[in-house]
Amino acid sequence: DGKIYDAYVIYPKNHTSEANFVEYFVYQIMPDILEKKCGYTLCIYGRDIYPGEDAASAIETRMQKSRRLIMLLTHQLVNSKEDAYDQHIALYNALIQNDTKVILLEMETIGTYGKLQESLRFIIKQQGTIKWKEEHTVHPQSPNSKFWKQVRYHMPPARRPS
């Protein structure tokens, strides 16, 4: 299908105390579970987009080469203007071009979705979110937890390393 990645990961990139866990999740837990244990290939900004690359075109190209978009919903992402470009491109690809499925991971309780962009609310209404709960933090490395099973359900079929 010409795709290089199984999923492009969209997450808040500011360095606040709440973002520390999200960054740990994105750079440690997700690759450990989805790449090492399940055989997926992720594209993570800051790891797979290189310094000196034009960020805007790199984001767009990487998203087009991804089968899924995984968006980590946090208060910071919902309220941030800096991460808006990632979100707009992702939602455009998902809704307008209808070529990429979005997987929404609710990393903290967002509460009412009223403040979210209309396009994001539409996707939530259609498919819901997968909620990360504090108890997952105790054994985040188990790919057989309910959370990871739900994530894998929405992912494309994994290509096992040969």
C-alpha positions as CSV (number, residue, x, y, z in Angstrom):
1,D,0.0,0.0,0.0
2,G,3.1,2.3,-0.1
3,K,2.9,3.0,3.6
4,I,6.0,2.9,5.7
5,Y,4.5,3.3,9.2
6,D,1.6,1.5,10.9
7,A,0.8,4.7,12.9
8,Y,1.8,8.3,13.3
9,V,1.7,9.5,16.9
10,I,0.3,13.0,17.7
11,Y,0.9,14.1,21.3
12,P,1.5,17.4,23.2
13,K,5.1,18.5,22.9
14,N,5.4,21.2,25.6
15,H,7.5,20.3,28.6
16,T,5.1,20.6,31.6
17,S,4.9,18.2,34.6
18,E,1.9,16.5,33.1
19,A,3.6,16.1,29.8
20,N,6.5,14.2,31.4
21,F,4.3,11.1,31.7
22,V,2.9,11.6,28.2
23,E,6.5,11.9,26.8
24,Y,7.5,8.8,28.7
25,F,4.5,7.0,27.3
26,V,5.2,8.1,23.7
27,Y,9.0,7.4,23.8
28,Q,9.2,4.4,26.1
29,I,5.9,2.6,26.7
30,M,4.3,2.8,23.2
31,P,7.5,1.7,21.3
32,D,8.0,-1.1,23.8
33,I,4.5,-2.5,23.5
34,L,3.6,-1.7,19.9
35,E,6.9,-2.0,18.2
36,K,8.9,-4.5,20.2
37,K,6.1,-6.8,21.4
38,C,3.5,-6.4,18.7
39,G,5.6,-5.8,15.6
40,Y,4.2,-2.4,14.5
41,T,6.2,0.5,13.1
42,L,5.4,3.9,14.7
43,C,6.4,7.4,13.5
44,I,7.0,9.7,16.5
45,Y,7.8,13.3,16.1
46,G,11.2,14.0,17.7
47,R,12.4,10.5,17.1
48,D,11.5,9.9,13.4
49,I,11.5,13.5,12.1
50,Y,15.0,14.9,12.0
51,P,16.5,18.2,13.0
52,G,16.7,20.5,10.0
53,E,13.8,18.9,8.2
54,D,11.0,21.3,7.3
55,A,8.6,20.2,10.2
56,A,5.4,21.0,8.4
57,S,6.1,19.0,5.2
58,A,7.8,16.2,7.2
59,I,4.7,15.9,9.4
60,E,2.4,15.8,6.3
61,T,4.6,13.3,4.5
62,R,4.9,11.0,7.5
63,M,1.2,11.1,8.1
64,Q,0.5,10.2,4.4
65,K,2.9,7.2,4.8
66,S,1.1,6.0,7.9
67,R,-1.9,3.5,8.1
68,R,-3.3,5.0,11.3
69,L,-3.0,8.2,13.3
70,I,-2.8,7.8,17.1
71,M,-3.8,11.0,18.9
72,L,-3.1,11.3,22.6
73,L,-5.9,13.5,24.1
74,T,-4.7,15.5,27.1
75,H,-5.9,18.9,28.4
76,Q,-2.6,20.3,27.0
77,L,-3.2,19.0,23.5
78,V,-6.9,20.1,23.6
79,N,-6.0,23.6,24.7
80,S,-2.6,24.0,22.8
81,K,-2.2,26.1,19.8
82,E,1.3,24.8,19.1
83,D,0.1,21.2,18.4
84,A,-2.7,22.4,16.2
85,Y,-0.9,21.8,12.9
86,D,-0.5,18.1,13.6
87,Q,-4.1,17.9,14.6
88,H,-5.5,19.8,11.6
89,I,-3.5,17.7,9.1
90,A,-4.5,14.5,10.9
91,L,-8.2,15.4,11.0
92,Y,-8.1,16.6,7.4
93,N,-6.7,13.3,6.3
94,A,-9.2,11.4,8.4
95,L,-12.3,13.3,7.5
96,I,-11.9,15.0,4.2
97,Q,-9.6,12.6,2.4
98,N,-11.1,9.7,4.3
99,D,-7.9,7.7,3.9
100,T,-6.5,7.4,7.4
101,K,-8.2,6.1,10.5
102,V,-7.7,8.0,13.8
103,I,-7.2,6.2,17.1
104,L,-8.0,8.5,20.0
105,L,-6.2,7.7,23.3
106,E,-7.7,9.7,26.2
107,M,-4.7,10.0,28.5
108,E,-6.5,11.9,31.2
109,T,-10.2,12.6,31.7
110,I,-11.2,15.3,29.3
111,G,-14.6,15.7,30.8
112,T,-17.0,17.3,28.4
113,Y,-15.9,17.4,24.8
114,G,-17.5,20.8,24.3
115,K,-14.1,22.6,24.0
116,L,-12.8,20.3,21.3
117,Q,-12.7,21.1,17.6
118,E,-15.9,20.1,15.9
119,S,-14.0,17.5,13.7
120,L,-12.5,15.9,16.8
121,R,-16.0,15.7,18.5
122,F,-17.3,14.1,15.3
123,I,-14.7,11.3,15.4
124,I,-15.3,10.8,19.2
125,K,-19.0,10.5,18.5
126,Q,-18.5,8.0,15.7
127,Q,-15.9,5.7,17.4
128,G,-15.3,6.9,21.0
129,T,-11.9,7.0,22.7
130,I,-9.7,4.4,24.4
131,K,-9.2,5.6,28.0
132,W,-5.9,5.3,29.8
133,K,-6.6,4.7,33.5
134,E,-4.1,5.2,36.3
135,E,-4.1,1.4,37.1
136,H,-2.6,0.8,33.6
137,T,0.5,2.7,34.9
138,V,1.2,-0.2,37.3
139,H,1.8,-2.7,34.5
140,P,2.0,-0.5,31.4
141,Q,4.3,-3.1,29.7
142,S,1.7,-5.8,29.4
143,P,0.4,-6.0,25.8
144,N,-2.5,-8.2,27.0
145,S,-4.1,-5.5,29.1
146,K,-7.5,-4.3,28.1
147,F,-6.1,-0.9,27.0
148,W,-3.5,-2.4,24.6
149,K,-5.9,-5.0,23.3
150,Q,-8.3,-2.1,22.4
151,V,-5.4,-0.2,20.7
152,R,-4.3,-3.3,18.7
153,Y,-7.9,-3.9,17.7
154,H,-7.9,-0.5,15.9
155,M,-4.4,-1.0,14.4
156,P,-3.9,-2.6,11.0
157,P,-2.9,-6.2,11.0
158,A,0.7,-6.4,12.3
159,R,3.4,-7.7,10.0
160,R,5.5,-10.0,12.1
161,P,9.2,-9.6,11.8
162,S,10.6,-12.5,9.7
